Amino acid sequence: MCYAVQVIVFIDDVSGNVSQQWNKHHVVYASNTNLSRKMIEKEFSVKFVSLSPHASPIELAKAVCDSINSAAQNGCEAWDCKCDKDVLLLPYGFFFGGKNSMQAEKCSHNGLGYNLFCQTCKVSGTKAHKTSEEGFLELFSMGKQLRKARPDHSQASEDAIQKQLETELDRLLQPHSVDDWINPLLGLARVNIHKDTPTEILHTVLLGVVKYFWGQTVHIIEKAKSLALLEAQMESLAVHGLNLPVFVPAYICHYCGGLIGKDFKSLAQVMPFLIHDLVSQDVLDGWNVIEELVVLLWHTSIEDREVYLACFMVCYTISGLY
């Protein structure tokens, strides 16, 4: 009997020190998605694969891809204690986890932080130019220079430009493949690395949308000299029915500019009840949307996927993430 095993591969940077001094290491873990959610959350279900203070994430990914491809081609023998017989396991990549900056690196994506995005189509410009109307429109003109570089001054189609770029890339790579020279994850079987790198919601939502909305809300409340009232309303809040690890109003208000993810996750659940008489209706509506969004994002069990997606897209669009 053969079993297909879907593997979650997590690649990220961690500190190799017990102390607080940062000592960067790149680490790889793997999990078996065939396990139930209750089991996959257990620490013993997360398997250590590799760690290095010197090798880059892509170099580690190359070894992971080689291991997965070899195991998928030859199979891994194992003993099925439930069926009481030998079985063959055929693993393949399911998705690759990590924080957003690491996800971009796995996709060979440098982001929009550079002035010159592409050495081929020459889309570029300073920050001031990119934020102007003309510069913003240039970002969407694919192959701007290539499409004009024809003897008869006519513009080539996007398909023609795409084919030209692929031909030139193949010529430059010969006799190697794109996996050997650029990124082994681009050619991993059954994986589209651009789609199979889920958004990391800690930095995107809690340390993104929630953090900055909290900062603006605190600014409004401080300007109205009502921060002490906010703390008093936090103190009077009953949190027994909420799944909050810790909720210390004095700490939150005193260090309102230095909170971390778990603090924002707690605040997102209770803010509409705390500020209903301290801010305008627009700000309160914003927190109502954020509250629903956070609840939907941290759902652990989805009974009706269609209803869930409909509710999620409403919150996702209104919050400005879409």
C-alpha positions as YAML, in Angstrom:
chain: A
units: angstrom
residues:
- id: 1
  name: MET
  ca: [0.00, 0.00, 0.00]
- id: 2
  name: CYS
  ca: [1.20, 3.52, -0.86]
- id: 3
  name: TYR
  ca: [0.39, 6.73, 1.01]
- id: 4
  name: ALA
  ca: [0.84, 10.24, -0.37]
- id: 5
  name: VAL
  ca: [2.27, 12.46, 2.38]
- id: 6
  name: GLN
  ca: [1.74, 16.22, 2.16]
- id: 7
  name: VAL
  ca: [4.63, 18.03, 3.83]
- id: 8
  name: ILE
  ca: [4.61, 21.55, 5.29]
- id: 9
  name: VAL
  ca: [8.12, 23.00, 5.14]
- id: 10
  name: PHE
  ca: [8.90, 25.93, 7.43]
- id: 11
  name: ILE
  ca: [12.04, 27.98, 6.72]
- id: 12
  name: ASP
  ca: [12.92, 31.05, 8.76]
- id: 13
  name: ASP
  ca: [15.68, 32.78, 10.68]
- id: 14
  name: VAL
  ca: [16.01, 32.34, 14.44]
- id: 15
  name: SER
  ca: [18.54, 33.21, 17.11]
- id: 16
  name: GLY
  ca: [20.98, 30.47, 18.02]
- id: 17
  name: ASN
  ca: [21.66, 31.90, 21.49]
- id: 18
  name: VAL
  ca: [19.91, 31.21, 24.77]
- id: 19
  name: SER
  ca: [20.55, 34.83, 25.76]
- id: 20
  name: GLN
  ca: [18.80, 37.80, 24.14]
- id: 21
  name: GLN
  ca: [21.81, 38.58, 21.93]
- id: 22
  name: TRP
  ca: [20.79, 37.96, 18.32]
- id: 23
  name: ASN
  ca: [22.80, 35.25, 16.57]
- id: 24
  name: LYS
  ca: [21.12, 34.60, 13.25]
- id: 25
  name: HIS
  ca: [20.59, 31.00, 12.08]
- id: 26
  name: HIS
  ca: [18.42, 29.71, 9.26]
- id: 27
  name: VAL
  ca: [16.36, 26.73, 10.30]
- id: 28
  name: VAL
  ca: [14.10, 24.24, 8.50]
- id: 29
  name: TYR
  ca: [11.23, 22.29, 10.08]
- id: 30
  name: ALA
  ca: [8.67, 19.95, 8.53]
- id: 31
  name: SER
  ca: [5.19, 18.72, 9.45]
- id: 32
  name: ASN
  ca: [2.91, 16.02, 8.07]
- id: 33
  name: THR
  ca: [-0.44, 17.50, 7.01]
- id: 34
  name: ASN
  ca: [-2.05, 14.04, 6.94]
- id: 35
  name: LEU
  ca: [-2.24, 14.31, 10.73]
- id: 36
  name: SER
  ca: [-5.31, 15.76, 12.38]
- id: 37
  name: ARG
  ca: [-5.22, 19.42, 13.43]
- id: 38
  name: LYS
  ca: [-5.14, 18.42, 17.09]
- id: 39
  name: MET
  ca: [-2.07, 16.24, 16.48]
- id: 40
  name: ILE
  ca: [-0.22, 18.53, 14.08]
- id: 41
  name: GLU
  ca: [-0.22, 21.28, 16.73]
- id: 42
  name: LYS
  ca: [1.75, 19.04, 19.11]
- id: 43
  name: GLU
  ca: [5.44, 19.85, 19.46]
- id: 44
  name: PHE
  ca: [6.50, 16.29, 18.69]
- id: 45
  name: SER
  ca: [4.72, 16.51, 15.31]
- id: 46
  name: VAL
  ca: [7.06, 19.30, 14.15]
- id: 47
  name: LYS
  ca: [10.26, 17.66, 12.93]
- id: 48
  name: PHE
  ca: [13.65, 19.36, 12.80]
- id: 49
  name: VAL
  ca: [15.24, 19.12, 9.33]
- id: 50
  name: SER
  ca: [18.27, 21.39, 9.16]
- id: 51
  name: LEU
  ca: [19.96, 24.44, 10.64]
- id: 52
  name: SER
  ca: [22.90, 26.58, 9.56]
- id: 53
  name: PRO
  ca: [24.41, 29.94, 10.52]
- id: 54
  name: HIS
  ca: [26.14, 30.11, 7.14]
- id: 55
  name: ALA
  ca: [23.94, 28.57, 4.42]
- id: 56
  name: SER
  ca: [21.27, 30.83, 2.90]
- id: 57
  name: PRO
  ca: [17.57, 29.84, 2.95]
- id: 58
  name: ILE
  ca: [17.70, 29.00, -0.77]
- id: 59
  name: GLU
  ca: [20.74, 26.74, -0.23]
- id: 60
  name: LEU
  ca: [18.88, 24.94, 2.54]
- id: 61
  name: ALA
  ca: [15.81, 24.73, 0.30]
- id: 62
  name: LYS
  ca: [17.93, 23.07, -2.40]
- id: 63
  name: ALA
  ca: [18.80, 20.23, 0.00]
- id: 64
  name: VAL
  ca: [15.16, 19.96, 1.11]
- id: 65
  name: CYS
  ca: [13.96, 19.79, -2.51]
- id: 66
  name: ASP
  ca: [16.54, 17.13, -3.37]
- id: 67
  name: SER
  ca: [15.43, 15.08, -0.36]
- id: 68
  name: ILE
  ca: [11.72, 15.40, -1.23]
- id: 69
  name: ASN
  ca: [12.31, 14.57, -4.90]
- id: 70
  name: SER
  ca: [14.44, 11.53, -4.03]
- id: 71
  name: ALA
  ca: [11.87, 10.23, -1.53]
- id: 72
  name: ALA
  ca: [9.00, 10.84, -3.98]
- id: 73
  name: GLN
  ca: [10.83, 8.96, -6.73]
- id: 74
  name: ASN
  ca: [11.98, 5.98, -4.68]
- id: 75
  name: GLY
  ca: [9.45, 5.99, -1.83]
- id: 76
  name: CYS
  ca: [10.09, 5.56, 1.88]
- id: 77
  name: GLU
  ca: [9.35, 2.25, 3.54]
- id: 78
  name: ALA
  ca: [7.49, 2.42, 6.85]
- id: 79
  name: TRP
  ca: [5.46, 0.22, 9.16]
- id: 80
  name: ASP
  ca: [1.75, 0.93, 9.47]
- id: 81
  name: CYS
  ca: [0.90, -0.12, 13.02]
- id: 82
  name: LYS
  ca: [-2.83, 0.27, 12.36]
- id: 83
  name: CYS
  ca: [-2.90, -2.01, 9.29]
- id: 84
  name: ASP
  ca: [-0.07, -4.17, 10.67]
- id: 85
  name: LYS
  ca: [1.95, -4.21, 7.45]
- id: 86
  name: ASP
  ca: [4.68, -2.43, 5.50]
- id: 87
  name: VAL
  ca: [3.67, 0.62, 3.48]
- id: 88
  name: LEU
  ca: [5.36, 2.98, 1.03]
- id: 89
  name: LEU
  ca: [5.29, 6.73, 1.66]
- id: 90
  name: LEU
  ca: [5.49, 9.18, -1.26]
- id: 91
  name: PRO
  ca: [6.06, 12.72, 0.11]
- id: 92
  name: TYR
  ca: [5.57, 15.99, -1.73]
- id: 93
  name: GLY
  ca: [5.58, 19.64, -0.75]
- id: 94
  name: PHE
  ca: [2.24, 21.11, 0.34]
- id: 95
  name: PHE
  ca: [3.20, 24.68, 1.25]
- id: 96
  name: PHE
  ca: [6.17, 26.60, 2.63]
- id: 97
  name: GLY
  ca: [5.76, 28.64, 5.80]
- id: 98
  name: GLY
  ca: [7.72, 31.61, 7.15]
- id: 99
  name: LYS
  ca: [7.42, 35.32, 7.79]
- id: 100
  name: ASN
  ca: [6.67, 37.67, 4.88]
- id: 101
  name: SER
  ca: [10.25, 38.71, 4.12]
- id: 102
  name: MET
  ca: [11.33, 35.05, 4.03]
- id: 103
  name: GLN
  ca: [8.37, 34.18, 1.80]
- id: 104
  name: ALA
  ca: [9.52, 36.84, -0.66]
- id: 105
  name: GLU
  ca: [13.04, 35.38, -0.67]
- id: 106
  name: LYS
  ca: [11.70, 31.90, -1.38]
- id: 107
  name: CYS
  ca: [9.89, 33.31, -4.42]
- id: 108
  name: SER
  ca: [13.07, 35.11, -5.64]
- id: 109
  name: HIS
  ca: [11.18, 38.36, -5.16]
- id: 110
  name: ASN
  ca: [13.10, 41.46, -4.08]
- id: 111
  name: GLY
  ca: [9.98, 43.52, -3.52]
- id: 112
  name: LEU
  ca: [9.24, 47.09, -4.57]
- id: 113
  name: GLY
  ca: [11.79, 48.68, -2.27]
- id: 114
  name: TYR
  ca: [14.33, 49.03, -5.08]
- id: 115
  name: ASN
  ca: [14.42, 52.03, -7.40]
- id: 116
  name: LEU
  ca: [15.08, 49.78, -10.42]
- id: 117
  name: PHE
  ca: [12.64, 46.86, -10.23]
- id: 118
  name: CYS
  ca: [13.72, 45.06, -13.40]
- id: 119
  name: GLN
  ca: [16.91, 45.21, -15.44]
- id: 120
  name: THR
  ca: [14.95, 44.14, -18.53]
- id: 121
  name: CYS
  ca: [11.83, 46.26, -18.76]
- id: 122
  name: LYS
  ca: [13.53, 49.22, -16.98]
- id: 123
  name: VAL
  ca: [10.58, 50.06, -14.77]
- id: 124
  name: SER
  ca: [12.20, 52.33, -12.20]
- id: 125
  name: GLY
  ca: [12.13, 55.66, -10.44]
- id: 126
  name: THR
  ca: [12.66, 57.40, -7.14]
- id: 127
  name: LYS
  ca: [10.10, 57.15, -4.35]
- id: 128
  name: ALA
  ca: [8.71, 60.56, -5.31]
- id: 129
  name: HIS
  ca: [8.37, 59.51, -8.94]
- id: 130
  name: LYS
  ca: [6.73, 56.18, -8.08]
- id: 131
  name: THR
  ca: [4.09, 57.88, -5.95]
- id: 132
  name: SER
  ca: [3.24, 60.37, -8.70]
- id: 133
  name: GLU
  ca: [0.43, 59.60, -11.16]
- id: 134
  name: GLU
  ca: [2.84, 59.16, -14.07]
- id: 135
  name: GLY
  ca: [5.26, 56.99, -12.13]
- id: 136
  name: PHE
  ca: [2.48, 54.80, -10.72]
- id: 137
  name: LEU
  ca: [1.13, 54.09, -14.21]
- id: 138
  name: GLU
  ca: [4.61, 53.11, -15.40]
- id: 139
  name: LEU
  ca: [4.69, 50.27, -12.87]
- id: 140
  name: PHE
  ca: [1.98, 48.48, -14.87]
- id: 141
  name: SER
  ca: [3.52, 48.86, -18.32]
- id: 142
  name: MET
  ca: [5.08, 45.44, -18.91]
- id: 143
  name: GLY
  ca: [8.29, 45.38, -20.92]
- id: 144
  name: LYS
  ca: [8.16, 49.09, -21.67]
- id: 145
  name: GLN
  ca: [11.56, 49.34, -23.33]
- id: 146
  name: LEU
  ca: [11.44, 45.94, -25.03]
- id: 147
  name: ARG
  ca: [8.06, 46.58, -26.63]
- id: 148
  name: LYS
  ca: [9.40, 49.70, -28.33]
- id: 149
  name: ALA
  ca: [12.74, 48.22, -29.41]
- id: 150
  name: ARG
  ca: [11.64, 47.09, -32.90]
- id: 151
  name: PRO
  ca: [13.09, 48.27, -36.23]
- id: 152
  name: ASP
  ca: [9.70, 49.36, -37.55]
- id: 153
  name: HIS
  ca: [8.92, 51.17, -34.23]
- id: 154
  name: SER
  ca: [5.84, 49.01, -33.69]
- id: 155
  name: GLN
  ca: [5.12, 47.54, -30.27]
- id: 156
  name: ALA
  ca: [5.44, 43.80, -29.65]
- id: 157
  name: SER
  ca: [2.69, 41.93, -27.82]
- id: 158
  name: GLU
  ca: [3.12, 40.79, -24.23]
- id: 159
  name: ASP
  ca: [3.16, 37.14, -25.36]
- id: 160
  name: ALA
  ca: [6.01, 37.90, -27.78]
- id: 161
  name: ILE
  ca: [7.97, 39.65, -25.04]
- id: 162
  name: GLN
  ca: [7.38, 36.76, -22.64]
- id: 163
  name: LYS
  ca: [8.64, 34.27, -25.23]
- id: 164
  name: GLN
  ca: [11.67, 36.44, -25.94]
- id: 165
  name: LEU
  ca: [12.56, 36.63, -22.25]
- id: 166
  name: GLU
  ca: [12.17, 32.86, -21.79]
- id: 167
  name: THR
  ca: [14.38, 32.18, -24.82]
- id: 168
  name: GLU
  ca: [17.06, 34.56, -23.54]
- id: 169
  name: LEU
  ca: [16.92, 33.00, -20.07]
- id: 170
  name: ASP
  ca: [17.31, 29.48, -21.47]
- id: 171
  name: ARG
  ca: [20.30, 30.64, -23.52]
- id: 172
  name: LEU
  ca: [22.01, 32.18, -20.50]
- id: 173
  name: LEU
  ca: [21.39, 29.13, -18.30]
- id: 174
  name: GLN
  ca: [22.71, 26.50, -20.73]
- id: 175
  name: PRO
  ca: [23.58, 23.76, -19.99]
- id: 176
  name: HIS
  ca: [22.02, 24.18, -16.52]
- id: 177
  name: SER
  ca: [18.40, 24.57, -15.46]
- id: 178
  name: VAL
  ca: [16.69, 27.42, -13.68]
- id: 179
  name: ASP
  ca: [16.57, 25.29, -10.51]
- id: 180
  name: ASP
  ca: [20.38, 24.93, -10.43]
- id: 181
  name: TRP
  ca: [21.16, 28.60, -10.91]
- id: 182
  name: ILE
  ca: [18.30, 30.62, -9.48]
- id: 183
  name: ASN
  ca: [15.92, 28.89, -7.09]
- id: 184
  name: PRO
  ca: [15.25, 25.16, -6.61]
- id: 185
  name: LEU
  ca: [11.76, 25.93, -5.29]
- id: 186
  name: LEU
  ca: [10.69, 27.25, -8.71]
- id: 187
  name: GLY
  ca: [10.82, 23.77, -10.20]
- id: 188
  name: LEU
  ca: [9.68, 21.64, -7.26]
- id: 189
  name: ALA
  ca: [7.03, 19.16, -8.42]
- id: 190
  name: ARG
  ca: [3.41, 19.81, -7.32]
- id: 191
  name: VAL
  ca: [4.43, 23.18, -5.79]
- id: 192
  name: ASN
  ca: [3.85, 26.67, -7.14]
- id: 193
  name: ILE
  ca: [6.06, 28.59, -4.75]
- id: 194
  name: HIS
  ca: [4.36, 31.90, -5.60]
- id: 195
  name: LYS
  ca: [1.00, 30.52, -4.46]
- id: 196
  name: ASP
  ca: [2.12, 28.00, -1.86]
- id: 197
  name: THR
  ca: [3.71, 30.53, 0.49]
- id: 198
  name: PRO
  ca: [0.75, 31.63, 2.67]
- id: 199
  name: THR
  ca: [0.63, 35.18, 4.00]
- id: 200
  name: GLU
  ca: [2.06, 35.39, 7.51]
- id: 201
  name: ILE
  ca: [-0.79, 36.98, 9.46]
- id: 202
  name: LEU
  ca: [1.20, 37.96, 12.57]
- id: 203
  name: HIS
  ca: [3.15, 40.72, 10.79]
- id: 204
  name: THR
  ca: [0.51, 41.45, 8.15]
- id: 205
  name: VAL
  ca: [-2.48, 41.86, 10.48]
- id: 206
  name: LEU
  ca: [-1.52, 42.12, 14.17]
- id: 207
  name: LEU
  ca: [1.75, 44.01, 13.64]
- id: 208
  name: GLY
  ca: [0.36, 45.72, 10.55]
- id: 209
  name: VAL
  ca: [-3.27, 46.80, 10.41]
- id: 210
  name: VAL
  ca: [-4.04, 46.39, 14.14]
- id: 211
  name: LYS
  ca: [-0.79, 47.99, 15.34]
- id: 212
  name: TYR
  ca: [-1.13, 51.15, 13.27]
- id: 213
  name: PHE
  ca: [-4.85, 51.51, 13.88]
- id: 214
  name: TRP
  ca: [-4.14, 51.17, 17.61]
- id: 215
  name: GLY
  ca: [-1.47, 53.88, 17.33]
- id: 216
  name: GLN
  ca: [-3.86, 56.30, 15.65]
- id: 217
  name: THR
  ca: [-6.61, 55.51, 18.16]
- id: 218
  name: VAL
  ca: [-4.29, 56.16, 21.10]
- id: 219
  name: HIS
  ca: [-3.23, 59.46, 19.48]
- id: 220
  name: ILE
  ca: [-6.89, 60.53, 19.27]
- id: 221
  name: ILE
  ca: [-7.58, 59.51, 22.88]
- id: 222
  name: GLU
  ca: [-4.41, 61.18, 24.21]
- id: 223
  name: LYS
  ca: [-5.29, 64.36, 22.33]
- id: 224
  name: ALA
  ca: [-8.65, 64.34, 24.11]
- id: 225
  name: LYS
  ca: [-6.83, 63.66, 27.43]
- id: 226
  name: SER
  ca: [-8.87, 60.47, 27.93]
- id: 227
  name: LEU
  ca: [-6.10, 57.86, 28.22]
- id: 228
  name: ALA
  ca: [-6.75, 57.48, 31.97]
- id: 229
  name: LEU
  ca: [-10.41, 56.84, 31.21]
- id: 230
  name: LEU
  ca: [-9.43, 54.18, 28.64]
- id: 231
  name: GLU
  ca: [-7.30, 52.44, 31.28]
- id: 232
  name: ALA
  ca: [-10.15, 52.59, 33.78]
- id: 233
  name: GLN
  ca: [-12.54, 51.01, 31.28]
- id: 234
  name: MET
  ca: [-9.96, 48.29, 30.58]
- id: 235
  name: GLU
  ca: [-9.74, 47.57, 34.31]
- id: 236
  name: SER
  ca: [-13.52, 47.20, 34.57]
- id: 237
  name: LEU
  ca: [-13.73, 44.85, 31.57]
- id: 238
  name: ALA
  ca: [-14.71, 41.23, 32.32]
- id: 239
  name: VAL
  ca: [-12.36, 39.02, 30.28]
- id: 240
  name: HIS
  ca: [-13.26, 35.65, 31.84]
- id: 241
  name: GLY
  ca: [-15.07, 34.49, 28.72]
- id: 242
  name: LEU
  ca: [-12.24, 35.47, 26.38]
- id: 243
  name: ASN
  ca: [-9.27, 33.33, 25.49]
- id: 244
  name: LEU
  ca: [-6.67, 35.91, 26.57]
- id: 245
  name: PRO
  ca: [-3.27, 34.73, 27.87]
- id: 246
  name: VAL
  ca: [-2.72, 37.96, 29.84]
- id: 247
  name: PHE
  ca: [-4.44, 41.34, 29.88]
- id: 248
  name: VAL
  ca: [-2.83, 44.06, 32.03]
- id: 249
  name: PRO
  ca: [-4.42, 47.46, 31.34]
- id: 250
  name: ALA
  ca: [-1.75, 49.46, 33.21]
- id: 251
  name: TYR
  ca: [1.01, 47.90, 31.11]
- id: 252
  name: ILE
  ca: [-0.89, 48.31, 27.84]
- id: 253
  name: CYS
  ca: [-1.60, 52.01, 28.41]
- id: 254
  name: HIS
  ca: [1.86, 52.83, 29.80]
- id: 255
  name: TYR
  ca: [3.73, 51.03, 27.00]
- id: 256
  name: CYS
  ca: [1.15, 51.69, 24.29]
- id: 257
  name: GLY
  ca: [3.89, 52.23, 21.71]
- id: 258
  name: GLY
  ca: [5.82, 49.03, 22.45]
- id: 259
  name: LEU
  ca: [3.21, 46.26, 22.40]
- id: 260
  name: ILE
  ca: [3.71, 42.86, 20.75]
- id: 261
  name: GLY
  ca: [1.53, 40.46, 18.77]
- id: 262
  name: LYS
  ca: [-0.32, 38.83, 21.69]
- id: 263
  name: ASP
  ca: [-1.24, 42.27, 23.05]
- id: 264
  name: PHE
  ca: [-2.73, 43.35, 19.72]
- id: 265
  name: LYS
  ca: [-4.61, 40.06, 19.42]
- id: 266
  name: SER
  ca: [-6.21, 40.73, 22.80]
- id: 267
  name: LEU
  ca: [-6.98, 44.37, 22.00]
- id: 268
  name: ALA
  ca: [-8.59, 43.48, 18.67]
- id: 269
  name: GLN
  ca: [-11.20, 41.42, 20.53]
- id: 270
  name: VAL
  ca: [-12.19, 44.04, 23.11]
- id: 271
  name: MET
  ca: [-11.49, 47.51, 21.68]
- id: 272
  name: PRO
  ca: [-15.05, 48.23, 20.43]
- id: 273
  name: PHE
  ca: [-16.31, 47.78, 24.02]
- id: 274
  name: LEU
  ca: [-13.63, 50.08, 25.44]
- id: 275
  name: ILE
  ca: [-13.74, 53.09, 23.12]
- id: 276
  name: HIS
  ca: [-17.43, 53.38, 22.14]
- id: 277
  name: ASP
  ca: [-17.70, 56.70, 24.02]
- id: 278
  name: LEU
  ca: [-14.14, 57.94, 23.42]
- id: 279
  name: VAL
  ca: [-13.82, 58.13, 19.62]
- id: 280
  name: SER
  ca: [-15.86, 59.02, 16.56]
- id: 281
  name: GLN
  ca: [-18.16, 56.55, 14.85]
- id: 282
  name: ASP
  ca: [-15.71, 56.10, 11.94]
- id: 283
  name: VAL
  ca: [-12.96, 54.88, 14.29]
- id: 284
  name: LEU
  ca: [-15.39, 52.62, 16.13]
- id: 285
  name: ASP
  ca: [-16.57, 51.13, 12.82]
- id: 286
  name: GLY
  ca: [-12.96, 50.43, 11.93]
- id: 287
  name: TRP
  ca: [-12.39, 48.50, 15.15]
- id: 288
  name: ASN
  ca: [-15.62, 46.53, 14.58]
- id: 289
  name: VAL
  ca: [-14.28, 45.38, 11.19]
- id: 290
  name: ILE
  ca: [-10.85, 44.56, 12.65]
- id: 291
  name: GLU
  ca: [-12.49, 42.56, 15.44]
- id: 292
  name: GLU
  ca: [-14.41, 40.42, 12.93]
- id: 293
  name: LEU
  ca: [-11.35, 40.06, 10.69]
- id: 294
  name: VAL
  ca: [-9.10, 38.81, 13.51]
- id: 295
  name: VAL
  ca: [-11.73, 36.30, 14.65]
- id: 296
  name: LEU
  ca: [-12.08, 34.95, 11.10]
- id: 297
  name: LEU
  ca: [-8.31, 34.75, 10.53]
- id: 298
  name: TRP
  ca: [-7.72, 32.74, 13.70]
- id: 299
  name: HIS
  ca: [-10.55, 30.29, 13.02]
- id: 300
  name: THR
  ca: [-9.41, 26.76, 13.85]
- id: 301
  name: SER
  ca: [-12.49, 24.97, 12.50]
- id: 302
  name: ILE
  ca: [-14.51, 26.06, 9.45]
- id: 303
  name: GLU
  ca: [-17.90, 24.33, 9.19]
- id: 304
  name: ASP
  ca: [-19.22, 26.09, 6.05]
- id: 305
  name: ARG
  ca: [-16.41, 27.24, 3.77]
- id: 306
  name: GLU
  ca: [-18.61, 29.29, 1.44]
- id: 307
  name: VAL
  ca: [-20.14, 31.31, 4.29]
- id: 308
  name: TYR
  ca: [-16.71, 31.74, 5.87]
- id: 309
  name: LEU
  ca: [-15.14, 33.03, 2.64]
- id: 310
  name: ALA
  ca: [-18.02, 35.44, 2.04]
- id: 311
  name: CYS
  ca: [-17.67, 36.92, 5.55]
- id: 312
  name: PHE
  ca: [-13.90, 36.99, 5.27]
- id: 313
  name: MET
  ca: [-13.84, 38.82, 1.93]
- id: 314
  name: VAL
  ca: [-16.15, 41.54, 3.29]
- id: 315
  name: CYS
  ca: [-13.83, 42.20, 6.25]
- id: 316
  name: TYR
  ca: [-10.73, 41.77, 4.11]
- id: 317
  name: THR
  ca: [-11.88, 44.36, 1.58]
- id: 318
  name: ILE
  ca: [-13.13, 46.93, 4.10]
- id: 319
  name: SER
  ca: [-9.95, 46.69, 6.19]
- id: 320
  name: GLY
  ca: [-7.86, 47.72, 3.18]
- id: 321
  name: LEU
  ca: [-5.84, 44.50, 2.87]
- id: 322
  name: TYR
  ca: [-7.37, 43.55, -0.48]
...
